[in-house]
Amino acid sequence: MKLLGIAIMGAIGSVCRYGVNVSASAMGLDQWPWGIFAVNAVGSFAMGAIAGLGTQYFGSDLYTWLTVGLLGGFTTFSAYSLDSIQLMHAGRWMAAWSYSIGSVVVAISACGLGWWLVRR
């Protein structure tokens, strides 16, 4: 049952990630990977909040479905890595490095903020 929950939630997270990325592109925000950037920031915040509350709040199965499944499907650094490489390949070095460094700083900060907010 746990694996099925992870699979279902992972599918939902992946579809949500795709929706954010398509929406960002439709808004003309496709010159820089804003969609995946936003996904990583929001997903990292949610991961911090859920991890901060822990299994004692969600229970073991739901916690796993949310973290490994939903957020694992929603936030992918493989997509982040591909965006970075594509920017580099296009010769857009400044955009590639600002995106790469900015994504890490914002994601870690958002995760810490989420954790801090629910643990106060």
C-alpha distances in whole Angstrom, upper triangle without the diagonal:
4,5,5,6,9,10,11,12,14,15,17,18,20,21,23,24,26,27,29,30,32,33,35,36,37,39,41,39,39,42,39,35,35,32,30,32,31,27,28,30,27,24,26,27,23,22,25,24,21,21,24,23,20,17,19,20,16,14,12,9,11,13,11,10,14,16,14,13,15,18,18,18,21,23,24,27,27,28,30,32,33,34,36,37,38,41,42,43,44,47,45,45,46,43,41,42,41,38,37,38,38,34,33,36,34,30,31,33,31,28,31,32,28,28,31,31,28,30,33
4,5,5,6,9,10,11,12,14,15,16,18,20,21,22,24,26,27,28,30,31,33,34,36,37,39,37,37,39,37,33,33,30,27,29,28,25,25,26,25,21,22,24,20,19,21,21,18,18,21,20,17,14,17,17,14,12,9,6,9,10,8,7,11,12,11,10,13,15,15,15,18,20,21,24,24,26,28,29,30,32,34,35,36,38,39,40,42,44,43,42,43,40,38,38,38,35,33,35,34,31,30,32,31,27,27,30,27,25,27,28,25,24,28,28,25,27,30
4,5,5,6,9,10,10,12,14,15,16,18,20,21,22,24,26,27,28,30,31,33,34,36,38,36,35,37,35,31,31,28,26,28,27,24,24,26,24,21,22,24,21,19,22,23,19,19,23,22,19,17,20,20,17,15,13,9,11,13,9,8,12,13,10,9,12,15,13,14,17,19,19,22,22,23,26,27,27,29,31,32,33,36,37,38,39,42,41,40,41,38,36,37,37,33,32,34,33,29,29,31,30,27,27,30,28,25,28,29,26,26,30,30,27,29,32
4,5,5,6,8,10,11,12,14,15,17,18,20,21,23,24,26,27,29,30,32,33,35,37,35,34,37,35,31,31,28,26,28,27,24,24,27,25,21,23,25,22,20,24,23,20,21,24,23,21,19,22,21,17,16,14,11,12,14,11,9,12,14,12,10,12,15,14,14,17,19,20,23,23,24,26,28,28,30,32,33,34,36,38,38,40,42,41,41,42,39,37,38,38,34,33,35,34,31,30,33,31,28,29,31,29,26,29,30,27,27,31,31,28,30,33
4,5,5,6,8,10,11,12,14,15,16,18,20,21,22,24,26,27,29,30,31,33,35,33,33,36,33,30,29,26,24,26,25,21,22,24,22,18,20,22,18,17,20,20,17,18,21,20,18,16,19,18,14,13,12,8,8,11,8,6,9,11,10,7,9,13,12,12,15,17,19,22,22,23,25,27,28,29,31,33,33,35,37,38,39,42,40,40,40,37,35,36,36,33,32,33,32,28,28,31,29,25,26,28,26,23,26,27,24,24,27,27,25,26,30
4,6,5,6,8,10,10,12,14,15,16,18,20,21,22,24,25,27,28,30,31,33,31,30,33,31,27,27,23,21,23,23,19,19,21,20,16,18,20,17,15,18,19,15,16,20,19,17,15,19,18,15,14,12,9,9,10,7,5,8,9,7,4,7,10,9,9,12,14,15,18,19,20,22,23,24,26,28,29,30,32,34,34,36,38,37,37,37,34,32,33,33,29,28,30,29,25,25,28,26,22,23,26,23,21,24,25,22,22,26,26,24,25,29
4,6,5,6,9,10,10,12,14,15,16,18,20,21,22,24,26,27,28,30,32,30,29,32,30,26,26,23,21,24,23,19,20,23,21,17,20,22,19,18,21,22,19,20,23,23,21,19,23,22,18,18,16,13,13,14,11,8,11,12,9,6,9,12,10,9,12,15,15,18,18,19,22,23,23,25,27,28,29,31,33,33,35,37,36,36,37,34,32,33,33,30,28,30,30,26,26,29,27,24,25,28,25,23,27,28,25,25,29,29,27,29,32
4,5,5,6,9,10,11,12,14,16,17,19,20,21,23,25,26,27,29,31,29,29,32,30,26,26,22,21,24,22,19,20,22,20,17,20,21,18,18,21,21,18,20,23,22,21,19,22,21,17,18,16,13,12,14,12,8,10,12,11,7,8,12,11,10,12,15,16,20,20,20,23,25,25,26,29,30,30,32,34,35,36,38,37,37,38,35,33,34,34,30,30,32,31,27,27,30,28,24,26,28,25,24,27,28,24,25,29,28,26,29,32
4,5,5,6,9,10,10,12,14,15,16,18,20,21,23,24,25,27,29,27,27,30,28,24,23,20,19,21,19,16,17,19,17,14,16,18,14,14,18,17,15,17,20,19,18,17,20,18,15,16,15,12,10,11,10,6,7,9,8,5,4,8,9,7,9,12,14,18,18,18,21,23,23,24,27,28,29,30,33,33,34,37,35,35,35,32,31,32,31,28,27,29,27,24,24,26,24,21,23,25,22,20,23,24,21,21,25,24,22,25,28
4,5,5,6,9,10,10,12,14,15,16,18,20,21,23,24,26,27,25,25,28,25,22,21,18,16,19,18,14,15,18,16,13,15,17,15,14,18,18,16,17,21,20,19,19,22,21,17,18,16,14,13,13,11,8,9,9,7,4,5,7,6,4,7,10,11,15,15,15,17,19,20,21,23,25,25,27,29,30,31,33,32,32,33,30,28,29,29,25,24,26,25,22,22,25,23,19,21,24,21,19,23,24,21,22,25,25,24,26,29
4,5,5,6,9,10,11,12,14,15,16,18,20,21,22,24,26,25,24,27,25,22,21,18,17,20,19,15,17,19,17,15,18,20,17,17,21,21,19,21,24,24,22,22,25,24,20,21,20,17,15,16,14,11,12,13,11,8,7,10,10,6,9,12,13,16,16,16,18,20,20,21,24,25,25,27,30,30,31,34,32,33,33,30,28,30,30,26,26,28,27,23,24,27,25,22,24,26,23,22,26,26,23,25,28,28,26,29,32
4,5,5,6,9,10,11,12,14,15,16,18,20,21,23,25,23,23,26,25,21,20,17,16,19,17,14,16,18,15,13,17,18,15,16,19,19,17,19,22,22,21,21,24,22,19,20,19,17,14,15,14,11,10,12,12,8,6,9,10,7,8,12,13,17,18,17,19,22,21,22,25,26,26,28,30,31,32,34,32,33,33,30,29,30,29,26,26,28,26,23,24,26,24,21,23,25,22,21,24,24,21,23,26,25,24,27,30
4,5,5,6,9,10,11,12,14,15,17,18,20,21,23,21,21,24,22,18,17,14,13,15,14,10,12,14,12,10,13,15,12,13,16,17,15,17,20,20,20,20,23,21,18,20,19,17,14,14,13,11,9,10,10,7,5,6,7,4,4,8,10,14,14,14,16,18,19,19,22,23,23,25,27,28,29,31,29,30,30,27,25,27,26,22,22,24,22,19,20,22,20,17,19,21,18,17,21,21,19,20,24,23,22,25,28
4,5,5,6,9,10,11,12,14,15,17,18,20,21,20,19,22,20,16,16,13,12,15,14,11,12,15,14,12,15,17,15,15,19,20,18,20,23,23,23,23,26,25,22,23,22,19,18,18,16,13,13,13,12,9,8,9,8,5,5,8,9,13,12,11,14,16,16,17,20,21,21,23,25,26,26,29,27,28,28,25,24,25,25,21,21,23,22,19,20,23,21,18,21,23,20,19,23,24,21,23,26,26,25,28,31
4,5,5,6,9,10,10,12,14,15,16,18,20,19,18,22,21,17,17,13,13,16,15,12,14,17,15,14,17,19,17,18,21,21,20,22,25,25,25,25,28,26,23,25,24,21,19,20,19,15,15,16,15,12,10,11,12,8,8,11,12,16,16,14,16,19,18,18,21,23,22,24,27,27,27,30,28,30,30,26,25,27,26,23,23,26,24,21,23,25,23,20,23,25,22,22,25,25,23,25,28,27,27,30,32
4,5,5,6,9,10,10,12,14,15,16,19,17,17,21,19,16,15,11,11,14,12,9,12,14,12,11,14,16,14,15,19,19,18,20,23,23,23,24,27,24,22,24,23,21,19,19,18,15,13,15,15,12,9,10,11,9,6,10,12,15,16,14,16,19,19,18,21,23,22,23,26,27,27,30,28,29,29,25,24,26,25,21,22,24,22,19,21,23,20,18,21,22,19,19,23,22,20,22,25,24,24,27,29
4,5,5,6,9,10,11,12,14,15,17,15,15,18,16,12,12,8,7,11,9,6,9,12,11,10,13,15,14,15,18,19,18,20,23,24,24,25,28,26,23,25,24,22,20,20,19,16,14,15,15,13,10,10,10,8,5,7,9,12,13,10,12,15,15,14,17,19,19,20,23,24,24,26,24,25,25,21,20,22,21,18,18,20,19,15,18,20,17,15,19,20,17,18,21,21,19,22,25,24,24,27,29
4,6,5,6,8,10,11,12,14,16,14,13,17,16,12,12,9,9,12,12,10,12,15,14,13,17,18,17,18,22,22,22,24,27,27,27,28,31,29,26,28,27,25,23,23,22,19,18,18,18,15,13,13,13,10,8,10,11,14,14,11,13,16,15,14,17,19,18,19,22,23,23,25,24,25,25,22,21,23,22,19,20,22,21,18,20,23,20,18,22,23,21,21,25,25,23,26,28,28,28,31,33
4,5,5,6,9,10,10,12,14,14,14,17,17,14,13,9,10,13,12,10,14,15,14,14,17,18,17,19,22,22,22,25,27,27,28,29,32,29,26,29,28,26,23,24,23,20,18,19,19,17,14,14,16,12,10,12,14,17,17,14,16,19,18,17,20,22,20,21,25,25,25,27,25,27,27,23,23,25,24,20,22,24,22,19,22,24,21,19,23,24,21,22,25,25,23,26,28,27,27,31,32
4,6,5,6,9,10,11,13,11,12,15,14,11,9,6,8,10,8,7,11,12,11,12,15,16,16,17,20,20,21,23,25,26,27,28,31,28,26,29,28,27,24,23,23,21,18,19,19,18,14,14,15,13,10,11,13,15,16,13,14,17,17,15,18,20,19,20,23,24,23,26,23,25,24,20,20,22,21,17,19,21,19,16,19,20,17,16,20,21,18,19,23,22,20,23,26,25,25,28,30
4,5,5,6,9,10,11,9,9,12,11,8,8,4,6,9,9,8,11,13,13,13,16,18,18,19,22,23,23,25,27,28,29,30,33,31,29,31,30,29,26,26,25,23,20,20,21,19,16,15,16,14,11,11,12,14,14,11,12,15,14,12,15,17,16,16,20,20,20,22,20,22,21,18,17,20,19,15,17,20,18,15,18,20,18,17,20,21,19,20,24,24,22,25,28,27,28,31,33
4,5,5,6,9,10,10,9,13,13,11,10,8,10,13,12,12,15,17,16,17,20,21,21,23,25,26,26,28,30,31,32,33,36,33,31,33,33,31,28,28,27,25,23,23,23,21,19,18,19,16,14,15,16,17,17,14,15,18,16,14,18,20,17,18,22,22,21,24,22,24,24,20,20,23,22,18,20,23,21,19,22,24,21,21,24,25,23,24,28,27,26,29,31,30,31,34,36
4,5,5,6,9,9,10,13,13,12,10,8,11,13,11,12,15,16,15,16,20,20,20,22,25,25,26,28,30,30,32,33,36,33,31,33,33,31,28,28,28,25,23,24,24,22,19,19,20,18,15,16,17,19,20,16,17,20,19,17,20,22,20,20,24,24,23,25,23,25,24,21,21,24,22,19,21,23,21,19,22,24,21,20,24,24,22,23,27,26,24,28,30,28,29,33,34
4,5,5,7,5,7,10,10,9,7,5,9,10,9,11,14,14,14,16,18,19,20,22,24,25,26,28,29,30,32,33,36,33,32,34,34,32,30,29,29,27,24,24,25,23,20,19,20,18,15,15,17,18,18,15,15,18,17,14,17,19,17,17,21,22,20,22,20,22,21,17,18,20,18,15,18,20,18,16,20,21,18,18,22,22,20,22,25,24,24,27,29,28,29,32,33
4,5,5,5,5,9,10,9,8,7,11,12,12,13,16,17,18,19,21,23,23,25,27,28,29,31,32,34,35,36,39,37,35,37,37,35,32,32,31,29,27,27,27,25,22,21,22,20,17,17,18,19,19,15,15,18,16,14,17,18,16,16,19,20,18,21,18,21,20,17,18,21,19,16,19,22,19,18,22,23,21,21,25,25,23,25,28,28,27,30,32,31,32,35,37
4,5,7,8,11,13,12,11,10,14,15,15,16,19,20,19,21,24,24,25,27,29,30,30,33,34,35,36,38,40,38,36,38,38,36,33,33,33,30,28,28,29,27,24,23,24,22,19,20,21,22,22,18,19,22,20,17,20,22,19,19,23,23,21,24,22,24,24,20,21,24,22,20,23,25,23,21,25,26,23,24,27,28,25,27,31,30,29,32,34,33,34,37,38
4,6,8,11,12,12,10,10,14,15,14,15,18,19,18,21,23,23,24,27,28,29,30,32,33,35,36,38,40,37,36,39,39,37,34,33,33,31,29,29,30,28,25,24,25,23,20,21,22,23,23,20,20,23,21,18,21,23,20,20,23,24,22,24,21,24,23,19,21,23,21,19,22,24,21,20,24,25,22,23,26,26,24,26,29,28,27,31,32,31,32,36,36
4,6,8,10,11,10,11,14,15,15,17,19,20,20,22,24,25,26,28,30,31,32,34,35,37,38,40,42,40,38,41,41,39,36,35,35,33,31,31,31,30,27,26,27,24,21,21,22,23,23,19,19,21,20,16,19,21,18,17,21,21,19,21,18,21,20,16,18,21,19,17,21,23,20,20,24,24,22,23,27,27,25,27,30,29,29,32,34,33,34,37,38
4,6,7,7,6,8,11,11,11,14,16,16,17,19,21,22,23,25,27,28,29,31,32,34,35,37,40,37,36,38,38,37,34,33,33,31,28,28,28,27,25,23,24,22,19,19,19,19,20,16,16,18,17,14,16,18,16,14,18,19,17,19,16,18,17,13,15,18,16,14,17,19,16,16,20,21,18,19,23,23,21,24,27,26,26,29,31,30,32,34,35
4,5,6,7,8,10,11,12,14,16,17,18,20,22,23,24,26,28,29,30,31,33,35,36,38,41,38,36,39,38,37,34,33,33,31,28,28,28,27,25,23,23,21,19,18,18,18,18,14,14,16,14,11,13,15,12,12,15,16,14,16,14,16,16,12,13,17,15,13,16,18,17,16,20,21,19,20,23,24,23,25,28,27,27,30,32,32,33,36,37
4,7,8,11,12,12,14,16,17,18,20,22,23,24,26,27,29,31,32,33,35,37,38,40,43,41,39,41,41,39,37,36,35,33,31,30,30,29,27,25,25,24,21,20,20,19,19,16,14,16,15,11,12,14,11,10,13,14,11,13,10,13,13,9,11,14,13,11,15,17,16,16,19,20,19,20,24,24,24,26,29,28,29,32,33,33,35,37,38
4,6,9,10,9,11,14,14,15,17,19,20,21,23,24,25,27,29,30,31,34,34,37,39,38,36,38,38,37,34,33,32,31,28,27,27,27,25,22,23,21,19,17,17,16,16,13,11,13,12,9,10,12,10,8,12,14,12,13,10,12,11,7,9,11,10,8,11,14,12,12,15,17,16,17,20,21,20,22,25,25,25,28,30,30,32,34,35
4,6,6,6,9,10,11,12,14,15,17,18,20,21,23,25,26,27,28,30,31,33,36,34,33,35,34,33,31,29,28,27,25,23,24,23,21,19,19,18,15,13,13,12,13,10,8,11,10,7,9,12,10,9,13,14,13,15,12,14,13,9,10,12,11,8,10,13,11,10,14,15,14,14,18,19,18,20,23,23,23,26,28,28,29,32,33
4,6,5,6,8,10,10,12,14,15,16,18,19,21,22,24,25,27,29,30,32,35,32,31,34,33,32,29,28,28,26,24,23,23,23,20,18,19,18,15,13,14,14,15,12,10,14,14,10,12,15,14,13,16,18,17,18,15,16,15,11,12,14,12,9,12,14,11,10,14,15,13,13,17,17,16,18,21,21,21,24,25,25,27,29,31
4,5,5,6,9,10,11,12,14,15,16,18,20,21,22,24,25,27,28,30,33,30,28,31,30,29,27,25,25,23,21,20,21,20,17,15,16,15,11,11,12,13,14,10,10,14,13,11,13,16,15,15,18,19,19,21,18,19,18,15,15,17,15,12,14,16,14,11,15,16,14,14,17,18,16,18,21,21,20,23,25,25,26,29,30
4,5,5,6,9,10,10,12,14,15,16,18,20,20,21,23,25,26,28,31,29,27,29,28,27,25,23,23,21,19,18,18,18,15,13,13,12,9,8,8,9,10,7,7,10,11,9,11,14,13,14,16,18,18,20,17,18,18,14,13,15,14,10,11,14,12,9,12,14,12,11,15,16,14,16,19,19,19,21,24,24,25,27,29
4,5,5,6,9,10,11,12,14,15,17,19,20,21,22,25,25,28,30,29,27,30,29,28,26,24,24,23,20,19,19,19,17,14,15,15,12,9,10,10,12,10,8,11,12,10,11,14,15,14,16,19,19,20,17,17,16,12,12,13,11,8,9,11,9,6,10,11,9,9,12,13,12,14,17,17,17,20,21,22,23,25,27
4,5,5,6,8,10,11,12,14,15,17,18,20,21,23,24,26,29,27,25,28,28,27,24,23,23,21,18,18,19,19,16,13,15,14,11,10,12,12,15,12,11,15,16,13,15,18,18,17,20,22,22,23,20,20,19,16,16,17,14,11,13,14,11,9,12,13,9,9,13,13,11,13,16,15,15,18,20,19,21,24,25
4,6,5,6,8,10,10,12,14,15,16,17,19,21,22,24,26,24,23,25,25,24,21,20,19,18,15,14,15,15,12,10,11,11,7,6,9,10,13,10,10,14,15,13,15,18,18,18,21,23,23,24,22,22,21,18,17,18,17,13,14,15,13,10,12,14,11,9,13,14,11,12,16,16,15,17,20,19,20,23,25
4,6,5,6,8,10,10,12,14,15,16,18,20,20,22,25,24,22,25,24,23,21,19,19,18,15,13,14,15,13,9,10,11,8,5,7,8,11,10,8,12,14,13,14,17,18,18,20,22,23,24,21,21,20,17,16,16,15,11,12,13,11,7,9,11,8,6,9,11,9,10,13,14,13,15,18,18,19,21,23
4,6,5,6,9,10,11,12,14,15,16,19,20,22,25,23,22,25,25,24,22,20,20,19,16,15,17,17,15,11,13,14,11,9,11,11,15,14,12,15,17,15,16,20,20,20,22,24,25,25,22,22,20,18,17,17,15,12,13,13,10,7,9,9,6,5,8,8,6,8,11,11,11,13,15,15,17,19,21
4,5,5,6,9,10,11,12,14,15,17,18,21,23,21,20,22,23,22,19,17,18,17,14,13,15,15,12,10,12,13,10,9,12,13,16,15,14,17,19,18,19,22,23,22,25,27,27,28,25,25,24,21,20,21,18,16,16,17,14,11,13,13,10,8,11,11,7,9,12,11,10,13,15,14,15,18,20
4,5,5,6,9,10,10,12,14,15,16,18,21,19,17,20,20,19,16,14,15,14,11,10,12,12,9,6,9,10,7,6,9,11,14,14,13,16,18,17,19,22,22,23,25,27,27,29,26,26,25,22,21,21,20,17,16,17,15,12,12,14,11,8,11,12,9,8,12,12,10,12,15,15,15,18,20
4,5,5,6,9,10,10,12,14,15,18,20,19,18,20,20,20,18,15,15,15,12,10,12,14,12,8,10,12,10,8,10,11,15,15,13,16,19,18,19,22,23,23,25,27,28,29,26,25,24,22,20,20,18,16,15,15,13,10,10,11,9,5,7,8,6,5,8,9,8,10,13,13,14,16,18
4,5,5,6,9,10,10,13,14,17,19,17,17,20,20,20,18,15,16,17,13,12,15,16,13,10,13,15,12,11,14,15,18,18,17,20,22,21,22,25,26,25,27,30,30,31,28,28,26,24,23,22,20,18,18,17,15,13,12,12,9,7,8,8,4,4,7,7,5,8,10,10,11,13,15
4,5,5,6,8,10,11,12,15,17,14,14,17,17,17,14,12,13,13,9,9,12,13,10,8,11,13,11,10,14,16,19,18,18,21,23,22,23,26,27,27,29,32,32,33,31,30,29,26,25,25,23,21,20,20,18,15,15,16,13,10,11,12,8,7,10,10,6,9,12,11,10,13,16
4,5,5,6,8,10,10,13,15,14,13,15,15,15,13,10,11,12,8,6,10,11,10,7,9,12,11,10,13,14,17,18,17,20,22,22,23,26,27,27,29,31,32,33,31,30,29,26,25,25,23,21,20,20,18,15,14,15,13,10,10,12,9,6,9,10,7,8,12,12,11,13,16
4,6,5,6,9,10,13,15,14,14,16,16,17,15,12,14,15,12,10,13,15,14,11,13,16,14,13,15,16,20,20,19,21,24,24,24,27,29,29,30,33,34,34,32,31,29,27,26,25,23,21,20,19,18,16,14,14,13,10,9,10,7,4,6,7,5,4,8,9,9,10,13
4,6,5,6,9,12,13,11,12,15,15,17,14,11,14,15,11,10,14,15,14,12,15,17,15,15,18,19,22,23,22,24,27,26,27,30,31,31,33,36,36,37,34,33,32,30,29,28,26,24,23,23,21,18,18,17,15,13,12,12,9,7,8,8,4,5,8,7,6,8,11
4,5,5,6,9,11,9,8,11,12,13,10,7,10,11,8,8,11,13,11,10,13,15,14,14,17,19,22,23,22,25,27,27,28,31,32,32,34,36,37,38,36,35,34,31,30,30,28,26,25,24,23,20,19,19,18,15,14,15,12,10,11,12,8,8,11,11,8,10,14
4,5,5,8,10,10,10,12,12,13,12,8,10,12,10,8,11,14,13,11,13,16,16,15,17,19,22,23,22,24,27,27,28,30,32,32,34,36,37,38,36,35,34,32,30,29,28,26,24,24,23,20,18,19,17,14,13,14,13,9,10,12,9,7,10,11,9,10,14
4,5,9,10,9,11,13,14,16,14,11,14,16,13,12,15,17,16,15,17,20,19,18,20,21,25,26,25,27,30,30,30,33,34,34,36,38,39,40,37,36,35,33,32,30,29,27,26,25,23,21,20,19,18,15,14,14,12,9,9,10,7,5,7,8,6,6,10
4,7,7,6,8,10,12,14,12,9,13,14,12,12,15,17,16,15,18,20,20,19,22,24,27,28,27,29,32,32,32,35,37,37,39,41,42,43,40,39,38,36,34,33,32,30,29,28,26,24,23,23,21,18,17,17,15,13,13,13,10,8,10,10,7,7,11
4,5,6,7,8,9,11,10,7,10,12,11,10,13,15,15,15,16,19,19,19,21,23,26,27,27,29,31,32,32,35,37,37,38,41,42,43,41,39,38,36,35,34,33,30,29,28,27,25,23,23,22,19,18,19,17,14,14,15,12,10,13,13,10,10,14
4,5,5,5,5,8,8,6,9,11,11,11,13,15,16,15,17,20,20,21,23,25,27,28,28,30,33,33,34,37,38,39,40,42,44,45,43,42,41,39,37,36,35,33,32,31,30,27,26,27,25,22,21,22,20,17,18,19,16,14,16,17,13,14,17
4,6,6,8,11,11,9,12,14,14,14,17,18,19,19,20,23,23,24,26,28,31,32,32,34,36,37,38,40,42,42,44,46,47,48,46,45,44,42,40,39,38,36,35,34,33,30,29,29,27,25,23,24,22,19,19,20,17,15,17,17,13,13,16
4,6,9,11,10,8,12,14,12,13,16,17,17,17,19,22,22,22,25,27,30,31,31,33,35,36,37,39,40,41,43,45,46,47,45,44,43,40,39,38,37,34,34,33,32,29,28,28,26,23,23,23,21,18,18,18,15,14,16,15,11,12,15
4,7,8,6,5,9,10,9,11,13,14,14,15,17,19,19,20,23,25,28,28,29,31,33,34,35,37,39,39,41,43,44,45,43,43,42,39,38,37,36,33,32,32,31,28,27,28,26,23,22,23,21,18,19,19,16,15,17,17,13,14,18
4,6,6,6,9,10,11,12,14,15,15,16,18,20,21,22,24,27,29,30,30,32,34,35,37,39,40,41,43,44,46,47,45,44,44,41,40,39,38,36,34,34,33,30,29,30,28,25,25,26,23,20,22,22,19,17,20,20,16,17,20
4,6,5,6,9,10,11,12,13,14,15,16,18,20,21,23,25,27,28,29,31,33,34,35,37,38,40,41,43,44,46,44,43,43,40,38,38,37,35,33,33,32,29,28,29,28,24,24,26,23,20,22,23,20,18,21,21,18,19,22
4,5,5,6,9,10,10,11,12,14,15,16,18,20,21,24,25,27,28,30,31,33,34,36,37,39,40,41,43,45,43,43,42,40,38,38,37,34,33,33,33,29,28,30,28,25,25,27,24,21,23,24,21,20,23,23,20,21,25
4,5,5,6,8,10,10,10,12,13,15,16,18,20,23,25,25,26,29,30,31,33,35,36,37,39,40,42,43,41,41,41,38,36,36,35,32,31,32,31,27,27,28,26,23,23,25,22,19,21,22,18,18,21,20,17,19,22
4,6,5,6,8,9,10,11,12,14,15,16,18,21,23,24,24,27,29,29,31,33,34,35,37,38,40,41,39,39,38,36,34,34,33,30,29,29,28,25,24,25,23,20,20,21,19,16,18,19,15,14,18,18,15,16,20
4,5,5,5,7,9,10,10,12,14,15,17,19,21,22,23,25,26,28,29,31,32,34,35,37,38,40,38,37,37,35,33,33,32,29,28,28,28,24,23,25,24,20,20,22,20,17,19,21,17,17,20,21,18,19,23
4,6,6,5,6,9,9,10,12,14,16,19,20,21,22,24,26,27,29,30,31,33,35,36,37,39,37,37,37,34,32,33,32,29,28,29,28,24,24,26,24,20,21,23,21,18,21,22,18,18,22,22,19,21,24
4,6,5,5,6,8,10,10,12,14,17,19,20,21,23,25,25,27,29,30,31,33,35,36,37,35,35,35,32,30,31,30,26,26,26,25,22,21,23,21,17,18,20,17,15,18,18,15,15,19,18,16,18,22
4,6,6,5,6,9,10,10,12,15,17,18,18,21,22,23,25,27,28,29,31,32,34,35,33,33,32,30,28,28,27,24,23,24,23,19,18,20,19,15,16,18,15,12,15,17,14,13,17,18,16,17,21
4,6,6,5,8,10,10,11,14,15,17,18,19,21,22,24,26,27,29,30,31,33,35,33,32,33,30,28,28,28,25,23,24,24,20,19,22,20,17,17,20,18,15,18,20,17,17,21,21,19,21,24
4,6,5,6,8,10,12,15,16,17,18,20,21,23,24,26,27,29,30,31,33,35,33,33,33,30,28,29,29,25,24,26,25,21,21,23,22,18,20,22,19,17,20,21,18,19,23,23,21,23,26
4,6,5,6,9,11,14,16,16,17,20,21,21,24,26,26,28,30,31,32,34,32,32,32,29,27,28,27,24,23,25,23,20,20,22,20,17,18,20,17,16,19,20,16,18,21,21,19,22,25
4,5,5,6,9,12,14,14,15,17,19,19,21,23,24,25,27,29,30,31,29,29,29,26,24,25,24,21,20,21,20,16,16,18,16,13,15,17,14,12,16,17,14,15,19,18,17,20,23
4,6,6,7,10,11,12,13,15,17,18,20,21,22,24,26,27,28,30,29,28,28,26,23,24,24,20,19,21,20,16,16,19,17,14,15,18,16,14,17,19,16,17,21,21,20,22,25
4,6,7,10,11,11,13,15,16,17,19,21,21,23,25,26,27,29,28,28,28,25,23,25,24,21,20,22,21,17,18,21,19,16,18,20,18,16,20,21,19,20,24,24,23,25,28
4,6,10,11,10,12,15,15,16,18,20,20,22,24,25,26,28,26,26,26,23,22,23,22,18,18,20,19,15,16,18,16,13,16,18,15,14,18,19,16,18,22,21,21,24,26
4,7,9,8,9,12,13,13,15,18,18,19,21,23,24,26,24,24,23,20,19,19,19,15,15,16,15,12,12,15,13,10,13,15,13,12,16,17,15,17,20,20,20,23,25
4,5,6,7,9,10,11,13,15,16,17,19,20,22,23,22,22,22,19,17,18,18,14,13,16,15,12,12,15,14,11,14,17,15,14,18,20,18,20,23,23,24,25,28
4,5,5,6,8,10,10,12,14,15,16,18,20,21,19,19,19,17,14,15,15,12,10,13,13,9,10,13,13,11,13,16,15,15,18,20,19,20,23,24,25,26,29
4,5,5,6,9,10,11,12,14,15,16,18,20,19,19,20,18,15,16,17,14,12,15,16,12,13,17,17,14,16,19,19,18,21,23,23,24,27,28,28,30,32
4,5,5,6,9,10,10,12,14,15,16,19,17,18,19,16,13,15,16,12,11,15,15,12,13,17,16,14,17,20,19,19,22,23,23,24,27,28,28,30,33
4,5,5,6,9,10,11,12,14,15,17,15,15,16,13,10,12,12,9,8,11,11,8,10,13,13,12,14,17,16,17,20,21,21,23,25,26,27,29,31
4,5,5,6,9,10,11,12,14,16,15,14,15,13,10,11,13,10,8,11,13,10,11,15,15,14,16,19,19,19,22,24,24,25,28,29,30,31,34
4,5,5,6,9,10,10,12,14,14,14,16,13,10,13,14,11,10,14,15,13,14,18,18,17,19,22,22,22,25,27,26,28,31,32,32,34,36
4,5,5,6,9,10,11,13,11,12,13,10,8,11,12,9,9,13,13,11,14,16,16,16,19,21,20,21,24,25,25,27,30,30,32,34,36
4,5,5,6,9,10,11,9,9,10,8,5,8,9,7,6,10,11,10,12,15,16,15,18,20,20,21,24,25,26,27,29,31,32,34,35
4,5,5,6,9,10,10,10,12,11,7,10,13,11,10,13,15,14,15,18,19,19,21,23,24,24,27,29,29,31,33,34,35,37,39
4,5,5,6,9,9,10,12,10,8,12,14,11,12,15,16,15,17,20,21,20,23,25,25,26,29,30,30,32,34,35,37,38,40
4,5,5,6,5,7,9,7,5,9,11,9,10,13,14,14,16,19,19,20,22,24,24,26,28,29,30,32,34,34,36,38,39
4,5,5,5,5,9,8,6,8,11,11,11,14,15,15,17,19,20,21,23,25,26,27,29,30,31,33,35,36,38,39,41
4,5,7,8,12,11,9,12,15,14,14,17,19,19,20,23,24,24,26,28,29,30,32,34,34,36,38,39,41,42,44
4,5,8,11,10,9,13,15,14,15,18,19,19,21,24,24,25,27,29,29,31,33,34,35,37,39,39,41,43,45
4,6,9,9,9,11,13,14,15,17,18,19,21,23,24,25,27,29,29,31,33,34,35,37,39,40,42,43,45
4,6,5,6,9,10,11,12,14,15,16,19,20,21,22,24,26,26,28,30,31,32,34,36,37,39,40,42
4,5,5,6,8,10,10,12,14,15,17,18,19,21,23,24,25,27,29,30,31,33,34,35,38,39,40
4,5,5,6,8,10,11,12,14,16,16,17,19,21,22,23,25,27,27,29,31,32,33,36,37,38
4,6,5,6,8,10,10,12,14,15,16,17,20,20,21,23,25,26,27,29,31,31,34,35,36
4,6,5,6,9,10,11,13,14,15,16,18,20,21,22,24,25,27,29,30,31,33,35,36
4,5,5,6,8,10,11,12,14,15,17,18,20,21,23,24,25,27,28,30,32,33,34
4,6,5,6,8,10,10,11,14,15,16,17,19,21,21,23,25,26,27,30,31,32
4,6,5,6,9,10,10,12,14,15,16,18,20,20,22,24,25,26,28,30,31
4,6,5,7,9,10,11,13,14,16,17,19,20,21,23,24,26,28,29,31
4,5,5,6,9,10,11,12,14,16,17,18,20,21,22,24,26,27,29
4,6,5,6,8,10,10,12,14,15,16,18,20,21,22,24,25,27
4,6,5,6,8,10,10,12,14,15,16,18,20,21,23,24,26
4,6,5,6,8,10,11,12,14,15,16,18,20,22,23,24
4,6,5,6,8,10,11,12,14,15,16,18,20,21,22
4,6,5,6,8,10,10,12,14,15,16,18,20,21
4,5,5,6,9,10,10,12,14,15,17,18,20
4,5,5,6,9,10,11,12,14,16,17,18
4,5,5,6,9,10,10,12,14,15,16
4,5,5,6,9,10,10,12,14,15
4,5,5,6,9,10,11,12,14
4,5,5,6,9,10,11,12
4,5,5,6,9,10,11
4,5,5,6,9,10
4,6,6,6,9
4,6,5,6
4,6,6
4,6
4
